[in-house]
């Protein structure tokens, strides 16, 4: 037991509140006073009597000086330290991230980044991470969750895409890559399996018409222009991502000829094409190799 004069009220920090172990602090409120500074750091060796540093370091979380501003961030420090930012994605509940985007940081405005992920499946919840790169090393990740949902079928390249929901007919099969051989003097054939699981191939038919999203109407008067643009796009020899609203998705090449059928109306022409799967549309290395993303990081 401690006696008065030994510890109680005899030290400069004796009457300080007992430190608490807090986590997930998301906001701070100060009021009913006049304040010169608010300083928060991860450096546990920092003493309450130490002068508040004027320069930010890696442990600084917040420093508000109230010099005609309420800004408490570290944008100037961040620009001097952060080389790049990266956008990563993973399915919620999984561990492995895919890096989809990277941007160099040269000024404060570069931190404001807009990124639209065209390669997300429908009906899947993803986590997206915003990651600073400092001296070649990734820093703390900021991430948030998004549920991917859509009602149409998309055919996508990196910088261009077409979509449709009209007169759709969709079929595909899983191709078996095993081979069967009939040997002499043997009743049953020999089946050699490559064990790679095969690949998908299929046929899609649909009416391709541009949609005015603001008015939710289709531009049938210029239908032939949009459809002709799709045919050129389909036959350009570039890999594509084919996304179905039910969650199916493939990396494909469009093969063979493309046919057009006037069907029941000249403004509702149905375009039909065949496709073969050529890669894994959720594999970062294959996305990079087929020009869907500009960076490949094996992490």
Secondary structure, 3 states (H helix, E strand, C coil): CCCCCCCCCCCCCCCCCCCCCCCCCCCCCCCCCCCCCEEEECCCCCCCCCCCCCCCCCCEEEEECCCCCCCCCCHHHHHHHCCEEEEEEEECCCCCCEEEEEEECCCHHHHCCCCCCCCCCCCEEEEEEEEEEECCEEEEEEEEEEEECCCCEEEECCCCEEEECEEEEEEEEEECCCEEECCCCCCCCEEECCCCCCEEEEEEEEECCCEECCCCEECHHHHHHHHHHHHHHHCCCCCEEEECCCCCEEEEEEEEEEEEECCCCCCCCEEEEEEEEEECCCCHHHHHHCCCCCCCCCC
